[in-house]
Amino acid sequence: VSMAIEGVITGERIEVDGATILSLLLILGGVGLYVSNDVAFSPTGVAWMAFNMTAGVLERLLQRRMIAVEPVDINKTGLMLLNNVVSLLPMSVLVYCTGEVPQWRLLARLSTA
């Protein structure tokens, strides 16, 4: 799916060979084996997993575009800083929405004990 999205976004023709398809099928098989032994199902967990995968794919597409397709004039350290700073905003929202902030005091007490 991400390769098709990348082809649409970048306009590049992406070569797919037999080895690529085989590796993707092996990954899918591993996922199937893992899920077959799953003892619990949570719609919330699936939603977070889908959100995480979507964010990961979009991040990788943006990184690839900035590094390979349309290179920007930023060194690797600058790209790393940009990547981490941009993620602070959504992570800050998630920290407050999940109620983690009040738990920080407990963690601080545990680290000094």
Biopython code that builds the backbone (N, CA, C, O; Angstrom):
import numpy as np
from Bio.PDB.StructureBuilder import StructureBuilder

atoms = [
    (1, "VAL", "N", (0.831, -1.185, 0.000)),
    (1, "VAL", "CA", (0.000, 0.000, 0.000)),
    (1, "VAL", "C", (0.876, 1.249, 0.000)),
    (1, "VAL", "O", (0.625, 2.189, -0.754)),
    (2, "SER", "N", (1.910, 1.255, 0.854)),
    (2, "SER", "CA", (2.755, 2.447, 0.934)),
    (2, "SER", "C", (3.527, 2.673, -0.364)),
    (2, "SER", "O", (3.802, 3.817, -0.726)),
    (3, "MET", "N", (3.878, 1.601, -1.066)),
    (3, "MET", "CA", (4.583, 1.770, -2.331)),
    (3, "MET", "C", (3.672, 2.408, -3.375)),
    (3, "MET", "O", (4.127, 3.220, -4.180)),
    (4, "ALA", "N", (2.404, 2.051, -3.369)),
    (4, "ALA", "CA", (1.451, 2.661, -4.308)),
    (4, "ALA", "C", (1.254, 4.133, -3.977)),
    (4, "ALA", "O", (1.205, 4.973, -4.875)),
    (5, "ILE", "N", (1.140, 4.452, -2.675)),
    (5, "ILE", "CA", (0.985, 5.842, -2.248)),
    (5, "ILE", "C", (2.219, 6.640, -2.638)),
    (5, "ILE", "O", (2.105, 7.766, -3.122)),
    (6, "GLU", "N", (3.391, 6.066, -2.431)),
    (6, "GLU", "CA", (4.634, 6.749, -2.782)),
    (6, "GLU", "C", (4.701, 7.039, -4.272)),
    (6, "GLU", "O", (5.148, 8.112, -4.676)),
    (7, "GLY", "N", (4.263, 6.096, -5.090)),
    (7, "GLY", "CA", (4.257, 6.308, -6.527)),
    (7, "GLY", "C", (3.348, 7.450, -6.936)),
    (7, "GLY", "O", (3.674, 8.212, -7.847)),
    (8, "VAL", "N", (2.206, 7.574, -6.267)),
    (8, "VAL", "CA", (1.266, 8.653, -6.571)),
    (8, "VAL", "C", (1.819, 9.992, -6.105)),
    (8, "VAL", "O", (1.738, 10.982, -6.831)),
    (9, "ILE", "N", (2.383, 10.030, -4.896)),
    (9, "ILE", "CA", (2.872, 11.287, -4.328)),
    (9, "ILE", "C", (4.103, 11.789, -5.064)),
    (9, "ILE", "O", (4.175, 12.965, -5.420)),
    (10, "THR", "N", (5.071, 10.911, -5.296)),
    (10, "THR", "CA", (6.333, 11.355, -5.896)),
    (10, "THR", "C", (6.296, 11.359, -7.419)),
    (10, "THR", "O", (7.112, 12.028, -8.052)),
    (11, "GLY", "N", (5.371, 10.628, -8.010)),
    (11, "GLY", "CA", (5.318, 10.549, -9.457)),
    (11, "GLY", "C", (6.372, 9.630, -10.049)),
    (11, "GLY", "O", (6.522, 9.548, -11.268)),
    (12, "GLU", "N", (7.108, 8.934, -9.173)),
    (12, "GLU", "CA", (8.150, 8.015, -9.637)),
    (12, "GLU", "C", (7.540, 6.674, -10.020)),
    (12, "GLU", "O", (6.508, 6.265, -9.488)),
    (13, "ARG", "N", (8.194, 6.010, -10.942)),
    (13, "ARG", "CA", (7.813, 4.633, -11.247)),
    (13, "ARG", "C", (8.640, 3.743, -10.342)),
    (13, "ARG", "O", (9.869, 3.744, -10.407)),
    (14, "ILE", "N", (7.963, 2.988, -9.501)),
    (14, "ILE", "CA", (8.655, 2.144, -8.533)),
    (14, "ILE", "C", (8.734, 0.727, -9.081)),
    (14, "ILE", "O", (7.716, 0.114, -9.403)),
    (15, "GLU", "N", (9.950, 0.219, -9.182)),
    (15, "GLU", "CA", (10.173, -1.136, -9.681)),
    (15, "GLU", "C", (9.860, -2.147, -8.589)),
    (15, "GLU", "O", (10.345, -2.030, -7.464)),
    (16, "VAL", "N", (9.053, -3.131, -8.926)),
    (16, "VAL", "CA", (8.723, -4.207, -7.990)),
    (16, "VAL", "C", (9.111, -5.513, -8.656)),
    (16, "VAL", "O", (8.607, -5.853, -9.726)),
    (17, "ASP", "N", (10.025, -6.251, -8.004)),
    (17, "ASP", "CA", (10.449, -7.531, -8.558)),
    (17, "ASP", "C", (9.937, -8.676, -7.681)),
    (17, "ASP", "O", (9.263, -8.449, -6.676)),
    (18, "GLY", "N", (10.257, -9.862, -8.062)),
    (18, "GLY", "CA", (9.806, -11.042, -7.330)),
    (18, "GLY", "C", (10.305, -11.087, -5.894)),
    (18, "GLY", "O", (9.572, -11.495, -4.993)),
    (19, "ALA", "N", (11.557, -10.666, -5.674)),
    (19, "ALA", "CA", (12.112, -10.675, -4.316)),
    (19, "ALA", "C", (11.359, -9.718, -3.402)),
    (19, "ALA", "O", (11.150, -10.016, -2.226)),
    (20, "THR", "N", (10.951, -8.574, -3.932)),
    (20, "THR", "CA", (10.184, -7.615, -3.142)),
    (20, "THR", "C", (8.833, -8.201, -2.753)),
    (20, "THR", "O", (8.419, -8.108, -1.597)),
    (21, "ILE", "N", (8.157, -8.799, -3.710)),
    (21, "ILE", "CA", (6.854, -9.407, -3.434)),
    (21, "ILE", "C", (6.996, -10.552, -2.443)),
    (21, "ILE", "O", (6.172, -10.694, -1.540)),
    (22, "LEU", "N", (8.033, -11.372, -2.601)),
    (22, "LEU", "CA", (8.254, -12.481, -1.673)),
    (22, "LEU", "C", (8.498, -11.980, -0.253)),
    (22, "LEU", "O", (7.953, -12.534, 0.702)),
    (23, "SER", "N", (9.312, -10.936, -0.109)),
    (23, "SER", "CA", (9.588, -10.419, 1.232)),
    (23, "SER", "C", (8.326, -9.850, 1.866)),
    (23, "SER", "O", (8.108, -10.023, 3.065)),
    (24, "LEU", "N", (7.492, -9.176, 1.081)),
    (24, "LEU", "CA", (6.240, -8.640, 1.625)),
    (24, "LEU", "C", (5.282, -9.767, 2.021)),
    (24, "LEU", "O", (4.581, -9.665, 3.028)),
    (25, "LEU", "N", (5.256, -10.818, 1.242)),
    (25, "LEU", "CA", (4.406, -11.966, 1.585)),
    (25, "LEU", "C", (4.900, -12.665, 2.856)),
    (25, "LEU", "O", (4.094, -13.117, 3.669)),
    (26, "LEU", "N", (6.223, -12.752, 3.027)),
    (26, "LEU", "CA", (6.769, -13.332, 4.261)),
    (26, "LEU", "C", (6.426, -12.481, 5.481)),
    (26, "LEU", "O", (6.112, -13.009, 6.547)),
    (27, "ILE", "N", (6.487, -11.171, 5.317)),
    (27, "ILE", "CA", (6.095, -10.286, 6.415)),
    (27, "ILE", "C", (4.617, -10.484, 6.741)),
    (27, "ILE", "O", (4.243, -10.580, 7.910)),
    (28, "LEU", "N", (3.790, -10.545, 5.722)),
    (28, "LEU", "CA", (2.360, -10.764, 5.932)),
    (28, "LEU", "C", (2.100, -12.105, 6.606)),
    (28, "LEU", "O", (1.220, -12.210, 7.460)),
    (29, "GLY", "N", (2.856, -13.127, 6.228)),
    (29, "GLY", "CA", (2.732, -14.431, 6.893)),
    (29, "GLY", "C", (3.112, -14.368, 8.359)),
    (29, "GLY", "O", (2.448, -14.973, 9.201)),
    (30, "GLY", "N", (4.182, -13.638, 8.674)),
    (30, "GLY", "CA", (4.583, -13.456, 10.068)),
    (30, "GLY", "C", (3.527, -12.733, 10.874)),
    (30, "GLY", "O", (3.267, -13.078, 12.027)),
    (31, "VAL", "N", (2.922, -11.736, 10.270)),
    (31, "VAL", "CA", (1.838, -11.018, 10.948)),
    (31, "VAL", "C", (0.672, -11.965, 11.207)),
    (31, "VAL", "O", (0.074, -11.945, 12.283)),
    (32, "GLY", "N", (0.356, -12.787, 10.223)),
    (32, "GLY", "CA", (-0.723, -13.759, 10.396)),
    (32, "GLY", "C", (-0.442, -14.738, 11.526)),
    (32, "GLY", "O", (-1.330, -15.035, 12.325)),
    (33, "LEU", "N", (0.787, -15.243, 11.599)),
    (33, "LEU", "CA", (1.154, -16.145, 12.692)),
    (33, "LEU", "C", (1.055, -15.468, 14.049)),
    (33, "LEU", "O", (0.588, -16.071, 15.015)),
    (34, "TYR", "N", (1.486, -14.234, 14.123)),
    (34, "TYR", "CA", (1.432, -13.492, 15.380)),
    (34, "TYR", "C", (-0.015, -13.271, 15.819)),
    (34, "TYR", "O", (-0.356, -13.479, 16.983)),
    (35, "VAL", "N", (-0.853, -12.853, 14.886)),
    (35, "VAL", "CA", (-2.247, -12.554, 15.212)),
    (35, "VAL", "C", (-3.028, -13.819, 15.542)),
    (35, "VAL", "O", (-3.968, -13.770, 16.335)),
    (36, "SER", "N", (-2.659, -14.944, 14.955)),
    (36, "SER", "CA", (-3.399, -16.180, 15.218)),
    (36, "SER", "C", (-3.289, -16.624, 16.669)),
    (36, "SER", "O", (-4.148, -17.360, 17.155)),
    (37, "ASN", "N", (-2.248, -16.190, 17.366)),
    (37, "ASN", "CA", (-2.079, -16.542, 18.777)),
    (37, "ASN", "C", (-2.403, -15.385, 19.712)),
    (37, "ASN", "O", (-2.078, -15.440, 20.898)),
    (38, "ASP", "N", (-3.030, -14.349, 19.198)),
    (38, "ASP", "CA", (-3.395, -13.200, 20.007)),
    (38, "ASP", "C", (-4.541, -13.592, 20.935)),
    (38, "ASP", "O", (-5.546, -14.147, 20.491)),
    (39, "VAL", "N", (-4.387, -13.303, 22.212)),
    (39, "VAL", "CA", (-5.397, -13.720, 23.184)),
    (39, "VAL", "C", (-6.436, -12.641, 23.458)),
    (39, "VAL", "O", (-7.445, -12.918, 24.106)),
    (40, "ALA", "N", (-6.217, -11.430, 22.989)),
    (40, "ALA", "CA", (-7.166, -10.360, 23.245)),
    (40, "ALA", "C", (-7.247, -9.442, 22.029)),
    (40, "ALA", "O", (-6.290, -9.298, 21.268)),
    (41, "PHE", "N", (-8.404, -8.833, 21.874)),
    (41, "PHE", "CA", (-8.617, -7.885, 20.785)),
    (41, "PHE", "C", (-9.194, -6.615, 21.374)),
    (41, "PHE", "O", (-10.135, -6.665, 22.165)),
    (42, "SER", "N", (-8.645, -5.491, 20.999)),
    (42, "SER", "CA", (-9.123, -4.213, 21.490)),
    (42, "SER", "C", (-9.306, -3.259, 20.310)),
    (42, "SER", "O", (-8.343, -2.978, 19.597)),
    (43, "PRO", "N", (-10.512, -2.762, 20.092)),
    (43, "PRO", "CA", (-10.711, -1.787, 19.016)),
    (43, "PRO", "C", (-9.844, -0.538, 19.206)),
    (43, "PRO", "O", (-9.375, 0.052, 18.232)),
    (44, "THR", "N", (-9.639, -0.147, 20.447)),
    (44, "THR", "CA", (-8.782, 1.006, 20.723)),
    (44, "THR", "C", (-7.349, 0.711, 20.296)),
    (44, "THR", "O", (-6.683, 1.560, 19.705)),
    (45, "GLY", "N", (-6.881, -0.492, 20.597)),
    (45, "GLY", "CA", (-5.535, -0.887, 20.202)),
    (45, "GLY", "C", (-5.367, -0.910, 18.698)),
    (45, "GLY", "O", (-4.337, -0.482, 18.178)),
    (46, "VAL", "N", (-6.374, -1.409, 17.996)),
    (46, "VAL", "CA", (-6.316, -1.443, 16.533)),
    (46, "VAL", "C", (-6.310, -0.024, 15.971)),
    (46, "VAL", "O", (-5.597, 0.261, 15.009)),
    (47, "ALA", "N", (-7.104, 0.867, 16.569)),
    (47, "ALA", "CA", (-7.128, 2.259, 16.107)),
    (47, "ALA", "C", (-5.772, 2.923, 16.300)),
    (47, "ALA", "O", (-5.292, 3.625, 15.410)),
    (48, "TRP", "N", (-5.143, 2.704, 17.473)),
    (48, "TRP", "CA", (-3.815, 3.280, 17.711)),
    (48, "TRP", "C", (-2.786, 2.675, 16.761)),
    (48, "TRP", "O", (-1.892, 3.373, 16.284)),
    (49, "MET", "N", (-2.912, 1.391, 16.489)),
    (49, "MET", "CA", (-1.979, 0.739, 15.579)),
    (49, "MET", "C", (-2.126, 1.315, 14.161)),
    (49, "MET", "O", (-1.128, 1.575, 13.488)),
    (50, "ALA", "N", (-3.354, 1.510, 13.720)),
    (50, "ALA", "CA", (-3.583, 2.085, 12.397)),
    (50, "ALA", "C", (-3.045, 3.513, 12.327)),
    (50, "ALA", "O", (-2.436, 3.906, 11.332)),
    (51, "PHE", "N", (-3.272, 4.281, 13.384)),
    (51, "PHE", "CA", (-2.742, 5.649, 13.441)),
    (51, "PHE", "C", (-1.219, 5.634, 13.383)),
    (51, "PHE", "O", (-0.615, 6.429, 12.663)),
    (52, "ASN", "N", (-0.599, 4.734, 14.137)),
    (52, "ASN", "CA", (0.859, 4.632, 14.169)),
    (52, "ASN", "C", (1.415, 4.248, 12.790)),
    (52, "ASN", "O", (2.405, 4.818, 12.331)),
    (53, "MET", "N", (0.776, 3.291, 12.148)),
    (53, "MET", "CA", (1.247, 2.875, 10.825)),
    (53, "MET", "C", (1.095, 3.992, 9.800)),
    (53, "MET", "O", (1.985, 4.205, 8.976)),
    (54, "THR", "N", (-0.023, 4.704, 9.846)),
    (54, "THR", "CA", (-0.250, 5.811, 8.917)),
    (54, "THR", "C", (0.788, 6.908, 9.132)),
    (54, "THR", "O", (1.368, 7.417, 8.173)),
    (55, "ALA", "N", (1.017, 7.268, 10.388)),
    (55, "ALA", "CA", (2.014, 8.302, 10.687)),
    (55, "ALA", "C", (3.401, 7.847, 10.251)),
    (55, "ALA", "O", (4.167, 8.645, 9.711)),
    (56, "GLY", "N", (3.737, 6.577, 10.476)),
    (56, "GLY", "CA", (5.044, 6.044, 10.076)),
    (56, "GLY", "C", (5.247, 6.076, 8.574)),
    (56, "GLY", "O", (6.313, 6.462, 8.096)),
    (57, "VAL", "N", (4.229, 5.671, 7.829)),
    (57, "VAL", "CA", (4.342, 5.677, 6.363)),
    (57, "VAL", "C", (4.483, 7.103, 5.845)),
    (57, "VAL", "O", (5.316, 7.369, 4.978)),
    (58, "LEU", "N", (3.674, 8.021, 6.370)),
    (58, "LEU", "CA", (3.774, 9.412, 5.922)),
    (58, "LEU", "C", (5.126, 10.021, 6.269)),
    (58, "LEU", "O", (5.690, 10.782, 5.483)),
    (59, "GLU", "N", (5.645, 9.686, 7.447)),
    (59, "GLU", "CA", (6.968, 10.192, 7.829)),
    (59, "GLU", "C", (8.048, 9.670, 6.891)),
    (59, "GLU", "O", (8.910, 10.433, 6.454)),
    (60, "ARG", "N", (8.011, 8.380, 6.577)),
    (60, "ARG", "CA", (9.029, 7.811, 5.687)),
    (60, "ARG", "C", (8.936, 8.398, 4.283)),
    (60, "ARG", "O", (9.955, 8.639, 3.635)),
    (61, "LEU", "N", (7.698, 8.629, 3.810)),
    (61, "LEU", "CA", (7.538, 9.240, 2.493)),
    (61, "LEU", "C", (8.109, 10.653, 2.473)),
    (61, "LEU", "O", (8.769, 11.043, 1.509)),
    (62, "LEU", "N", (7.860, 11.414, 3.523)),
    (62, "LEU", "CA", (8.403, 12.765, 3.601)),
    (62, "LEU", "C", (9.927, 12.735, 3.682)),
    (62, "LEU", "O", (10.600, 13.532, 3.029)),
    (63, "GLN", "N", (10.471, 11.818, 4.479)),
    (63, "GLN", "CA", (11.924, 11.711, 4.580)),
    (63, "GLN", "C", (12.544, 11.349, 3.240)),
    (63, "GLN", "O", (13.548, 11.935, 2.835)),
    (64, "ARG", "N", (11.947, 10.388, 2.555)),
    (64, "ARG", "CA", (12.489, 9.974, 1.258)),
    (64, "ARG", "C", (12.447, 11.120, 0.269)),
    (64, "ARG", "O", (13.388, 11.331, -0.496)),
    (65, "ARG", "N", (11.343, 11.862, 0.292)),
    (65, "ARG", "CA", (11.230, 13.007, -0.623)),
    (65, "ARG", "C", (12.295, 14.058, -0.316)),
    (65, "ARG", "O", (12.903, 14.616, -1.230)),
    (66, "MET", "N", (12.521, 14.327, 0.975)),
    (66, "MET", "CA", (13.485, 15.358, 1.365)),
    (66, "MET", "C", (14.933, 14.923, 1.145)),
    (66, "MET", "O", (15.815, 15.767, 0.987)),
    (67, "ILE", "N", (15.181, 13.621, 1.133)),
    (67, "ILE", "CA", (16.559, 13.147, 1.001)),
    (67, "ILE", "C", (16.885, 12.713, -0.430)),
    (67, "ILE", "O", (17.967, 13.020, -0.931)),
    (68, "ALA", "N", (15.968, 12.005, -1.093)),
    (68, "ALA", "CA", (16.304, 11.406, -2.382)),
    (68, "ALA", "C", (15.610, 12.047, -3.581)),
    (68, "ALA", "O", (16.241, 12.264, -4.615)),
    (69, "VAL", "N", (14.341, 12.346, -3.458)),
    (69, "VAL", "CA", (13.582, 12.815, -4.617)),
    (69, "VAL", "C", (13.848, 14.290, -4.892)),
    (69, "VAL", "O", (14.277, 14.657, -5.986)),
    (70, "GLU", "N", (13.593, 15.132, -3.896)),
    (70, "GLU", "CA", (13.851, 16.572, -4.002)),
    (70, "GLU", "C", (14.722, 16.969, -2.819)),
    (70, "GLU", "O", (14.218, 17.486, -1.822)),
    (71, "PRO", "N", (16.046, 16.727, -2.924)),
    (71, "PRO", "CA", (16.919, 16.966, -1.771)),
    (71, "PRO", "C", (16.863, 18.417, -1.282)),
    (71, "PRO", "O", (16.874, 19.366, -2.066)),
    (72, "VAL", "N", (16.803, 18.547, 0.029)),
    (72, "VAL", "CA", (16.849, 19.873, 0.647)),
    (72, "VAL", "C", (18.275, 20.130, 1.114)),
    (72, "VAL", "O", (19.056, 19.200, 1.312)),
    (73, "ASP", "N", (18.591, 21.380, 1.283)),
    (73, "ASP", "CA", (19.955, 21.747, 1.655)),
    (73, "ASP", "C", (20.093, 21.795, 3.176)),
    (73, "ASP", "O", (20.367, 22.843, 3.761)),
    (74, "ILE", "N", (19.898, 20.638, 3.797)),
    (74, "ILE", "CA", (20.040, 20.504, 5.248)),
    (74, "ILE", "C", (20.912, 19.276, 5.496)),
    (74, "ILE", "O", (20.724, 18.234, 4.868)),
    (75, "ASN", "N", (21.873, 19.408, 6.423)),
    (75, "ASN", "CA", (22.718, 18.250, 6.719)),
    (75, "ASN", "C", (21.949, 17.225, 7.558)),
    (75, "ASN", "O", (20.821, 17.483, 7.978)),
    (76, "LYS", "N", (22.554, 16.080, 7.797)),
    (76, "LYS", "CA", (21.870, 15.002, 8.516)),
    (76, "LYS", "C", (21.477, 15.410, 9.927)),
    (76, "LYS", "O", (20.409, 15.029, 10.405)),
    (77, "THR", "N", (22.325, 16.177, 10.596)),
    (77, "THR", "CA", (22.005, 16.632, 11.949)),
    (77, "THR", "C", (20.790, 17.553, 11.920)),
    (77, "THR", "O", (19.929, 17.469, 12.796)),
    (78, "GLY", "N", (20.713, 18.417, 10.934)),
    (78, "GLY", "CA", (19.565, 19.309, 10.796)),
    (78, "GLY", "C", (18.288, 18.545, 10.515)),
    (78, "GLY", "O", (17.238, 18.873, 11.069)),
    (79, "LEU", "N", (18.357, 17.522, 9.657)),
    (79, "LEU", "CA", (17.187, 16.692, 9.379)),
    (79, "LEU", "C", (16.728, 15.944, 10.633)),
    (79, "LEU", "O", (15.529, 15.814, 10.879)),
    (80, "MET", "N", (17.681, 15.457, 11.419)),
    (80, "MET", "CA", (17.331, 14.760, 12.650)),
    (80, "MET", "C", (16.644, 15.711, 13.624)),
    (80, "MET", "O", (15.643, 15.355, 14.246)),
    (81, "LEU", "N", (17.184, 16.919, 13.755)),
    (81, "LEU", "CA", (16.578, 17.916, 14.631)),
    (81, "LEU", "C", (15.180, 18.277, 14.151)),
    (81, "LEU", "O", (14.250, 18.355, 14.952)),
    (82, "LEU", "N", (15.029, 18.493, 12.866)),
    (82, "LEU", "CA", (13.729, 18.815, 12.287)),
    (82, "LEU", "C", (12.732, 17.694, 12.555)),
    (82, "LEU", "O", (11.592, 17.955, 12.938)),
    (83, "ASN", "N", (13.152, 16.456, 12.357)),
    (83, "ASN", "CA", (12.296, 15.295, 12.577)),
    (83, "ASN", "C", (11.822, 15.231, 14.028)),
    (83, "ASN", "O", (10.645, 14.975, 14.283)),
    (84, "ASN", "N", (12.714, 15.457, 14.964)),
    (84, "ASN", "CA", (12.353, 15.355, 16.379)),
    (84, "ASN", "C", (11.528, 16.541, 16.860)),
    (84, "ASN", "O", (10.625, 16.366, 17.678)),
    (85, "VAL", "N", (11.816, 17.738, 16.373)),
    (85, "VAL", "CA", (11.070, 18.920, 16.798)),
    (85, "VAL", "C", (9.636, 18.862, 16.270)),
    (85, "VAL", "O", (8.694, 19.197, 16.989)),
    (86, "VAL", "N", (9.473, 18.441, 15.024)),
    (86, "VAL", "CA", (8.130, 18.365, 14.439)),
    (86, "VAL", "C", (7.269, 17.365, 15.201)),
    (86, "VAL", "O", (6.061, 17.568, 15.323)),
    (87, "SER", "N", (7.855, 16.304, 15.709)),
    (87, "SER", "CA", (7.072, 15.289, 16.420)),
    (87, "SER", "C", (6.676, 15.738, 17.829)),
    (87, "SER", "O", (5.806, 15.119, 18.442)),
    (88, "LEU", "N", (7.288, 16.786, 18.349)),
    (88, "LEU", "CA", (6.959, 17.240, 19.701)),
    (88, "LEU", "C", (5.516, 17.718, 19.831)),
    (88, "LEU", "O", (4.877, 17.458, 20.851)),
    (89, "LEU", "N", (4.993, 18.403, 18.832)),
    (89, "LEU", "CA", (3.629, 18.927, 18.915)),
    (89, "LEU", "C", (2.581, 17.818, 19.022)),
    (89, "LEU", "O", (1.786, 17.837, 19.961)),
    (90, "PRO", "N", (2.547, 16.846, 18.092)),
    (90, "PRO", "CA", (1.536, 15.801, 18.251)),
    (90, "PRO", "C", (1.755, 14.947, 19.506)),
    (90, "PRO", "O", (0.791, 14.487, 20.118)),
    (91, "MET", "N", (3.005, 14.738, 19.886)),
    (91, "MET", "CA", (3.260, 13.953, 21.097)),
    (91, "MET", "C", (2.784, 14.694, 22.346)),
    (91, "MET", "O", (2.280, 14.070, 23.280)),
    (92, "SER", "N", (2.938, 16.009, 22.371)),
    (92, "SER", "CA", (2.461, 16.801, 23.504)),
    (92, "SER", "C", (0.946, 16.690, 23.638)),
    (92, "SER", "O", (0.422, 16.564, 24.745)),
    (93, "VAL", "N", (0.250, 16.738, 22.514)),
    (93, "VAL", "CA", (-1.208, 16.594, 22.536)),
    (93, "VAL", "C", (-1.591, 15.213, 23.063)),
    (93, "VAL", "O", (-2.488, 15.094, 23.898)),
    (94, "LEU", "N", (-0.920, 14.174, 22.580)),
    (94, "LEU", "CA", (-1.238, 12.812, 23.025)),
    (94, "LEU", "C", (-0.934, 12.611, 24.511)),
    (94, "LEU", "O", (-1.671, 11.905, 25.199)),
    (95, "VAL", "N", (0.128, 13.215, 25.007)),
    (95, "VAL", "CA", (0.480, 13.086, 26.421)),
    (95, "VAL", "C", (-0.630, 13.651, 27.299)),
    (95, "VAL", "O", (-0.999, 13.048, 28.307)),
    (96, "TYR", "N", (-1.157, 14.800, 26.917)),
    (96, "TYR", "CA", (-2.231, 15.397, 27.708)),
    (96, "TYR", "C", (-3.546, 14.637, 27.547)),
    (96, "TYR", "O", (-4.282, 14.468, 28.519)),
    (97, "CYS", "N", (-3.851, 14.174, 26.322)),
    (97, "CYS", "CA", (-5.112, 13.463, 26.083)),
    (97, "CYS", "C", (-5.164, 12.110, 26.793)),
    (97, "CYS", "O", (-6.239, 11.659, 27.186)),
    (98, "THR", "N", (-4.024, 11.471, 26.957)),
    (98, "THR", "CA", (-4.004, 10.158, 27.615)),
    (98, "THR", "C", (-3.819, 10.262, 29.120)),
    (98, "THR", "O", (-3.838, 9.244, 29.811)),
    (99, "GLY", "N", (-3.641, 11.461, 29.640)),
    (99, "GLY", "CA", (-3.531, 11.654, 31.083)),
    (99, "GLY", "C", (-2.201, 11.231, 31.673)),
    (99, "GLY", "O", (-2.145, 10.826, 32.835)),
    (100, "GLU", "N", (-1.145, 11.313, 30.912)),
    (100, "GLU", "CA", (0.160, 10.900, 31.423)),
    (100, "GLU", "C", (0.822, 11.933, 32.324)),
    (100, "GLU", "O", (1.641, 11.583, 33.174)),
    (101, "VAL", "N", (0.474, 13.200, 32.146)),
    (101, "VAL", "CA", (1.161, 14.262, 32.884)),
    (101, "VAL", "C", (1.065, 14.074, 34.395)),
    (101, "VAL", "O", (2.084, 14.211, 35.073)),
    (102, "PRO", "N", (-0.116, 13.765, 34.966)),
    (102, "PRO", "CA", (-0.175, 13.563, 36.424)),
    (102, "PRO", "C", (0.687, 12.393, 36.916)),
    (102, "PRO", "O", (1.075, 12.360, 38.084)),
    (103, "GLN", "N", (0.981, 11.457, 36.053)),
    (103, "GLN", "CA", (1.788, 10.304, 36.453)),
    (103, "GLN", "C", (3.276, 10.633, 36.537)),
    (103, "GLN", "O", (4.045, 9.837, 37.075)),
    (104, "TRP", "N", (3.696, 11.777, 36.022)),
    (104, "TRP", "CA", (5.108, 12.138, 36.045)),
    (104, "TRP", "C", (5.631, 12.275, 37.464)),
    (104, "TRP", "O", (6.778, 11.921, 37.740)),
    (105, "ARG", "N", (4.793, 12.791, 38.377)),
    (105, "ARG", "CA", (5.238, 12.929, 39.772)),
    (105, "ARG", "C", (5.549, 11.566, 40.373)),
    (105, "ARG", "O", (6.535, 11.407, 41.093)),
    (106, "LEU", "N", (4.703, 10.584, 40.074)),
    (106, "LEU", "CA", (4.933, 9.225, 40.565)),
    (106, "LEU", "C", (6.254, 8.681, 40.019)),
    (106, "LEU", "O", (7.029, 8.069, 40.754)),
    (107, "LEU", "N", (6.504, 8.904, 38.735)),
    (107, "LEU", "CA", (7.750, 8.424, 38.139)),
    (107, "LEU", "C", (8.959, 9.126, 38.753)),
    (107, "LEU", "O", (10.003, 8.507, 38.957)),
    (108, "ALA", "N", (8.818, 10.412, 39.046)),
    (108, "ALA", "CA", (9.919, 11.145, 39.667)),
    (108, "ALA", "C", (10.234, 10.582, 41.050)),
    (108, "ALA", "O", (11.398, 10.473, 41.435)),
    (109, "ARG", "N", (9.178, 10.224, 41.796)),
    (109, "ARG", "CA", (9.399, 9.635, 43.124)),
    (109, "ARG", "C", (10.054, 8.264, 43.006)),
    (109, "ARG", "O", (10.905, 7.912, 43.823)),
    (110, "LEU", "N", (9.667, 7.491, 42.001)),
    (110, "LEU", "CA", (10.253, 6.157, 41.837)),
    (110, "LEU", "C", (11.720, 6.233, 41.442)),
    (110, "LEU", "O", (12.509, 5.375, 41.839)),
    (111, "SER", "N", (12.098, 7.243, 40.667)),
    (111, "SER", "CA", (13.483, 7.345, 40.210)),
    (111, "SER", "C", (14.423, 7.791, 41.324)),
    (111, "SER", "O", (15.624, 7.531, 41.250)),
    (112, "THR", "N", (13.901, 8.460, 42.359)),
    (112, "THR", "CA", (14.751, 8.897, 43.469)),
    (112, "THR", "C", (14.781, 7.883, 44.606)),
    (112, "THR", "O", (15.587, 8.005, 45.529)),
    (113, "ALA", "N", (13.919, 6.902, 44.544)),
    (113, "ALA", "CA", (13.852, 5.896, 45.631)),
    (113, "ALA", "C", (14.976, 4.912, 45.557)),
    (113, "ALA", "O", (15.063, 4.011, 46.391)),
]
sb = StructureBuilder()
sb.init_structure("model")
sb.init_model(0)
sb.init_chain("A")
sb.init_seg("    ")
for serial, (resi, resn, name, xyz) in enumerate(atoms, 1):
    if name == "N":
        sb.init_residue(resn, " ", resi, " ")
    sb.init_atom(name, np.array(xyz, "f"), 0.0, 1.0, " ", f" {name:<3s}", serial, name[0])
structure = sb.get_structure()
